[in-house]
Amino acid sequence: MAVAQDARDAQGIRDARNIRNIRERRTMGTDQAGLPTGGVARLLGVSPTTIRSWERRYGIGPSLRDPGHHRRWSPEDIALLEAMCRLAARGVRPAEAARAALASHHAAAAASEAGAPSAVAPVPGQAARPGPEAGRGPAGGRALRMGAVRAECRGLARAAVRLDSPEVARILREVVDSLGVVDAWTEVMMPALRATGRKWASSGEQYVEVEHLLSWHVSTVLRAAAVRPARPRPAPPVLLAAMPDEQHSLALEAAAAGLGERALPFRMLGAAVPPRALLDAVHRIGPGAVMLWSQLPPTADHELVRRVADSTWGARGSRGRALVLATGPGWGRSGAPGGTAGPQSLASALDLLERTVTG
């Protein structure tokens, strides 16, 4: 196994060197070499079989062949495949994506020969829901099993598998802007994250890089949404914190983004908040509500939640007390501890928080 891994690592280094070399040759105007199909597949995060299928079905093939009749993909060929991958990631059917990518490529080539600015062919419209071909992604055997999900979710997963950070970021920004935080989280982000987690769990550490890249971009977009310039409504803040041994905090970041979207004030403490720090923050802030997250049963500290729920502050005769929401799958079938609320979705949690702090 170690020898095989060493061989793959060595091949990856050779592929990276070849990519750098052909880009340098392109700059110097000497495109005499190219990348083999296997190297292109590794670069784009798709299978060699998928690339050969695209060549056979849609006429997207390499422009170079070496004396041994091996296919060699030039930088222009690779750019054409990248364009097709990105269109497919946006929910465009492979045949339409190929036509659009080829049209754009030919228009750019014609404009270049004529000395005119490049004309870009129109991109086919994105379907709101996946069509009959939705189950067949451009990543071939590396594709994530998604089930019936929005086209944006499938595109996000495909881009994540390719480690295509610009496309992942673009899709996430657009779904938050078009769908709002709750639907973007529920219908796009969460299904993609779950599919990545399942793939990682079934494949060892092979897909950890995909999960980490996707999680980082989801966190980045949610944090940006949470702090968008908006004048908070006059209300006591919501305190957001994960349980002391809980390292997962994306759901809390989604809640913060949802609160920001509703112009409700909040204070985010994030992952793994120690008991003393949590209780001190409750007394110092005097929140209208406290949302506590537990992803896994071992992190669900019922006693700490009860202590937070029993906490009071303020002068005698005008004591304050916060509503406590114990959220996340870590609480199990028994649900939230006594004296607390346990909403089962982001939308219901946000509705309850809004009613509590503004009522």
N, C-alpha and C positions, 0 to 999 in steps of 0.2 A: 504493500500500500504506500509506504514512504517513497519507494522508487518511482511508482506511478505518479505520485504527487510531485516529486522533483521534476519528472519529465514534463508534466503539465506546466509547472512554474517556468521551466526553461523555455517551453514553447511560447508561453505568454510574453516572456522577455523578448524573444525573437520577433513575435508579432508586433510588439510595441516599437522595436527598433525598425522593423520594416515600414510601419506606418509613418514614423518620423522621417525615414529616408525618402519615401515616395512623396511626402509633403515637401521636403527640401527640393527634390527633383522637380516637383511641380513649380516651385518658386523659380527655379533656374530654367524652366521650359524644357526639361528632358524627362518626360514620363516614359522611361524605357522599362521600368519594372512595376510590379504591382503586388497586391496582397492576395494570397490564395483564399479559396472559399472558406476554409476552416478558420483562418484568421479574421475574415470579415464577420463570420458568425460570432466569434468571441467578442469582437469589437462592438457589435450591435446587440448582443444578448439574445440572438435567435439561433435556431438550429441550422446546420448546413442543409438539411433536408428541406427546410422552409425556403431557404434562399434558392435552391435548385428548383423547387416548385414554382416560385415566383418567376424565375427565368423561363421555365417551360410554359407557364400559363399566360404570363403578361409581357413577355419579351424584355424583361429587365435583366440584362446579362452583362458580363464583363467585356470590355472592349479590347483586352489584350490576351494573348496566348503565348506561352513560351515555346521553345522548340520541341519540348516533350508533350505538347498539346494540353498542358495544364492551364486552367483558367487563372487569369490574373486580373484583379480588380483595381482600376486606377482610382485616384482621389475623386474624380468626377463620378465614376460608377458608384463609389461608396456614398457620396453625397446624395445620389439619386435614391439609393436604398434607405438612407437615413430619412429622407423626405417621405418615403412611403411608410416607414415605421411610425413616424410622428402622426401622419394622417390616420393610420390604422388605430393609433392610440387615442385619437379623438373620436372614435366610433365610426369612422368611414369604412365601408366594406373594402376588402383587399382589391377587388377589380377596379373600383372607383378610385381608390388611393393610387393604384398603379397608373391609371390613365392621367390623373391630375399631376402626379410626380413627373411622368414622361412629358406631358404638355408643358409644364413649367420648365423642365430641363431643355426641351427643344426651343422654347421661346427665348430662354436666356442665351442659348448658343447662337440663335439667329440674330438677336439684338447685339451680341458681342461682335459677330462678324460684320454687322452693319455699323458698328460704332455707336449704337444707340443705347439708352438705359435699358436694363433688363425688364421684360414684361413678365409678370407672374400670372400663371393661369389661375382662375378662380378655384377655390377649394370647395369640394362638394359639401352640402349641408350635413351637419352632424345630427344623427338620429337621437331622439329623446330617450328611446329605450333600445336595448340590444335587439338585433334582428336575428334571422335564422342562423347566420354564421357566427353569432356571438360566442359560441363555445370554442371556436377555433382561433386562437390568438396568434400573433406573429412570432411568439416566442417558442412555438413548437413544444417539445417535451419539457421545457423550462417554464411553461405557462402555469399560472396559478389557477386552481379550481375555484370558480367564482359563483356558479349557480346563476339564478335570475337576478341581475343587478342592473343598475343604470349604465348607459354607455360610458358616462364619465368615470364611473368606478372601474370599469374594465380597462379603459384607457390609462387610468392612474396606475393600475396594477402592472400593465404591460410596460409602461415607462419606468416603473420602479425596478422591474426585473432587468431591464436594459441598463439600469443605473443612470438613466437620463435625467439628471437633476434639473436642467432648465425646463423640460417638459413636465416633470412632476410639479415643480413650483408653479408653472403656468396653469395647469389643470386645477390645482388647489385654490389658487387666487380666484379663478373664474367661477368655480362652484360656490365659494363663499359669497362672492359678489352677486351671483345670479340666484342661488337657492336660499341664502341666509345661513347662519351658523348652524342652526338645529338640523335642517335637512342635509346640509353639506356633511355634517358629522355623522348623522344617522344613515344616510343613503349612499355616501361615497367614501368618506374616510374610514369609518369603522369596519365596513365589509372588506375593504382592501387590507386594512391592518390585520383583521382576523385571518384572511386567506394567506397573508404572508406568514403569520404565526403558525398556521397549520402546516405550511410547506416547510418551515424551519424545523418544526417538531418532528416531521416525518423524514427529514433529510439530514439530520445531524446539524452541523454548523455550516452547511453549504450555503444557506440562504440568509445567514445572519447579517451580511452586508446589505441585502435588500431591505430587511426589516429596519435596520438602523438608519439607512438613508431615508426611507419613507417616514419613519417616526420623527426624524429631525425636521423634515420639511413640513409635516403636519403641525408640529410644535411651533415652528417659525410663523406659519400662516395664522394659527390661532392666536398667538401672542400679538401679532400685528393687528388682528381684528379686535382684541381686547383693549388695546390702548389707542385706538383711533380717536382723533380729536372729537370729543363730545362733552358737553357740559352735564355732569352727573345730576340726576334728579335729587332733590333734598330728601334723604332717607339714611337711616343707619346702614353702615356697610355690611356686606356678607363676607364672612371669613371662610377661606377655602384652604384645606389642609389634608394631606394624606396621613394615615396612621403611622406611628413611630417606625415600624419595620417595613413600611410599604414604599417601594421605589418607583412605582408607576404613578404618573401624574397627568397623562394626556387627557383623561376624562375631566380632571379639574381645570385644565387649560381650556377645554371646550366650554365648560361652565362659565369660566371667566370671560371668554369671548361672547357667549350668549348674554351675560350680564352687561358687558360693554355695549353690545348691540341694543340693549334695552335702556341704556344710559343709567344703569344702577351701579352705585359704588361698591367696590369689593376690595379685599386685601388677600393677596395670594401668598401663602407660605410654602406651597410646593410639597415635594416628596419628603418622607421620613422625618416628620416633625416630632421631636422628643416630647414626652408628656408635660414636663415642667414648662417648656417653651410654649406649648399649645395653651395650657391653662393661663399662663402669664399674658399671652396675647389676647385671650378672651377678656380678662379683667382690664387690660389697658385700653382695648379698642371699644368694648361695649357693643358688640355687633348685634344687628337685628336677627341674624341667623348664622349658623355655622354648618358648613357642608364638609363632612369627613368621608374620605374615600378609602376603601379596602378592595384590592383586586383579588387577593387570595385569602382563603380561610385562616391560614396561620397569622395573618396580620390584623385580623378583626378583633380588636381589644374592646370587649363589651364594657369592662369596668371603667376604662378611660372615657368612653362615650358617656356613660352615666355621670361621671364626675363633671364632664363639660356641661351636660344637660342640667345638673344641679347648681352650676356656678351662677352667682349673682354679683352685682356690683352697684355702686351708687350709694347715696346717703340713705340712712334708715328712713323708712316711710316712702321712699321712691326708688326701690330696688329695681334693677333691670335683669332680665333673663332672656336668653336667646333660644329660638327654635333650633333644634339640632337635627340635621338630615344625615343619617347613616346610609351612604350610597355605595354601590359597587357589588360585584358578585361574591366578594369575600364574606358577606354576612350569611350566605347560604340560604337554605330553605326556611330557616327560622325567621329570617328577615331582620329588620332593625331592632335594636334593644328597646326595652320598654321606656316610654317617655320620649321617644324620638320618632321622626318620620322616615320612611324608606321609599321614596319615589323610584319607579322602575325605568324611567327614561329621562333623557336630558330635557325634553320639552316639559314633562310634568314637574321636574325639579325646578326649572326656571319659573314656571307658572306659580308654584308654591312659594318660592323665594320672593317673587315680585309681590304677591298678595301679602306676605308676612311683613316685608320692610316698608311697604307703602300704605298698608291698611291702617 
